[in-house]
Amino acid sequence: MRLCIAALLTTVIALSGSPAAAERITIKDPAHDHVPPGEEDFHGYGDAVRVRVDHAPRRVFVDTVFRTEPYEVLEVHYDTRKKRPGPEFYLLKTYLGLTLWRSVADGDDHRVKCADKRIRYLPKKRTWATYVNRACLATKKGVTPRRVRVRILSASDDYYFALDYVPGKRFSRWVGHN
């Protein structure tokens, strides 16, 4: 009996000391929803059809899959605080490069210095794969987010021909970090 209790306690202690698990979600978006009615589809460019979010221990990964090819602009909006309306940060990819911004209520957003962020295009998967270090999404007091929710905007470089929000103009469900 003592041997069974000792084995059980060892297992419980080992499991409680294990590293935190990341939560992952996949958001599906309908195809052909990126152009206004009556406008041209441009062969599906910019039409995001799926987004995968992985809130890992060190980084938040967001992969955006396109029906054919992406447009020039990709915005990944991060909502990190439930009590504050709207996103606190957004990752902006344009033909000029990749930047991280802190959203401010007055609309005068501030660029965030973040060395651990990345975007790369995976042509065979038709995917923009991004990540941002969780520390870059911290509050001004340095508290990293325990959960995030995201919204994606895929757009032409002039934000005119096509806009595709995933999931719509709202945010995904909360993705915890454990």
C-alpha positions in Angstrom: 0.0 0.0 0.0 2.8 2.4 0.9 4.5 1.6 -2.4 1.3 2.6 -4.3 0.9 5.8 -2.4 4.6 6.7 -3.0 4.2 6.0 -6.7 1.0 8.1 -6.9 2.7 11.0 -5.1 5.7 10.8 -7.3 3.4 11.0 -10.4 1.5 14.0 -9.0 4.6 15.9 -8.2 6.1 15.1 -11.6 3.0 16.3 -13.4 2.6 19.5 -11.4 6.2 20.5 -12.2 5.7 20.0 -15.9 6.0 23.1 -18.2 2.9 25.0 -19.1 1.0 23.8 -22.2 0.1 26.2 -24.9 -3.5 26.5 -26.1 -4.1 26.4 -29.9 -7.2 27.3 -31.9 -8.1 27.3 -35.6 -10.5 29.8 -37.1 -12.1 29.1 -40.4 -13.2 32.0 -42.7 -15.5 31.6 -45.7 -13.9 31.9 -49.1 -14.9 34.8 -51.4 -15.8 37.2 -48.6 -13.0 39.6 -49.2 -14.4 41.8 -51.9 -17.6 43.9 -51.9 -20.5 42.6 -53.9 -20.1 43.3 -57.6 -16.3 44.0 -57.4 -13.6 41.8 -59.0 -12.1 38.9 -57.1 -8.6 39.3 -58.5 -8.1 35.5 -58.5 -8.6 35.2 -54.8 -5.6 37.3 -53.7 -5.9 38.4 -50.1 -8.7 36.0 -49.3 -7.8 34.5 -45.9 -9.6 31.1 -45.3 -8.0 29.9 -42.1 -6.1 31.3 -39.1 -4.2 29.2 -36.5 -3.3 30.7 -33.2 -0.8 29.1 -30.8 -0.2 30.8 -27.5 3.1 29.1 -26.7 5.2 29.6 -23.5 7.5 32.3 -25.1 5.7 33.5 -28.2 2.3 33.9 -29.8 2.2 32.3 -33.2 -0.5 33.3 -35.8 -0.5 31.6 -39.2 -2.8 33.0 -41.8 -3.7 30.7 -44.7 -4.9 32.1 -48.0 -7.1 30.7 -50.8 -4.6 31.6 -53.5 -2.0 34.3 -52.5 -1.8 37.1 -49.9 -2.1 40.8 -50.6 0.7 43.1 -49.5 -0.7 44.1 -46.1 -1.4 41.9 -43.1 -2.4 43.2 -39.7 -2.6 40.9 -36.7 -4.5 42.6 -33.9 -3.9 41.3 -30.3 -6.4 41.9 -27.6 -4.7 41.1 -24.3 -7.0 42.7 -21.7 -10.6 41.9 -21.4 -11.5 45.1 -19.5 -10.0 47.4 -22.1 -12.1 47.6 -25.3 -10.3 46.8 -28.6 -6.8 45.5 -29.3 -3.8 46.7 -27.3 -1.3 45.8 -30.0 -1.1 45.1 -33.7 1.6 43.6 -35.9 1.8 45.3 -39.3 3.3 43.8 -42.4 3.6 46.0 -45.4 6.1 46.0 -48.4 8.2 48.3 -46.1 8.7 45.6 -43.4 7.3 44.3 -40.2 6.5 46.5 -37.1 4.7 46.1 -33.8 2.4 48.9 -32.6 0.7 49.7 -29.3 -2.9 50.9 -29.9 -3.7 54.1 -28.0 -7.2 55.5 -27.4 -6.5 58.8 -29.0 -5.5 57.1 -32.3 -1.8 58.2 -32.0 -0.4 54.6 -31.8 3.1 54.0 -30.7 5.7 51.8 -32.2 6.9 49.0 -29.9 10.6 48.0 -29.9 10.5 44.2 -30.2 13.5 42.2 -31.5 11.7 38.9 -31.3 9.0 39.1 -33.9 8.9 37.5 -37.4 6.9 37.0 -40.5 7.7 34.7 -43.4 5.7 33.5 -46.4 5.4 29.8 -46.9 4.4 29.6 -50.6 3.6 25.9 -50.8 1.2 26.3 -47.8 0.0 29.8 -49.0 0.6 31.0 -45.5 2.0 34.1 -43.7 3.5 32.6 -40.5 4.0 35.2 -37.8 5.1 35.3 -34.2 5.7 37.8 -31.5 7.4 37.3 -28.2 4.9 37.4 -25.3 7.2 40.0 -23.5 6.6 42.4 -26.4 2.8 42.2 -25.6 3.3 43.1 -21.9 1.5 45.9 -20.1 3.5 49.0 -19.3 4.2 47.5 -15.9 5.8 44.5 -17.6 3.0 41.9 -17.1 2.8 39.4 -20.0 -0.6 38.3 -21.2 -2.1 35.1 -19.8 -4.5 35.0 -22.7 -5.0 36.7 -26.0 -7.5 36.9 -28.7 -6.7 38.0 -32.3 -8.2 39.5 -35.4 -6.6 39.4 -38.8 -6.9 42.0 -41.6 -5.6 41.1 -45.0 -5.7 44.1 -47.4 -4.3 45.5 -50.7 -1.6 48.1 -50.1 -4.1 50.9 -50.6 -6.8 49.2 -48.4 -9.2 49.7 -51.3 -9.5 46.7 -53.6 -10.0 44.0 -50.9 -10.3 43.7 -47.2 -10.7 40.4 -45.4 -11.2 40.3 -41.6 -10.9 37.0 -39.8 -13.1 36.2 -37.9 -15.2 39.1 -39.3 -14.8 42.4 -37.5 -14.9 40.8 -34.1 -12.1 38.9 -32.3 -11.4 35.2 -31.9 -12.2 33.5 -28.6 -9.6 33.9 -25.9 -6.6 31.6 -26.2 -5.1 30.9 -22.8 -1.5 30.4 -21.9 -1.8 28.2 -18.8 
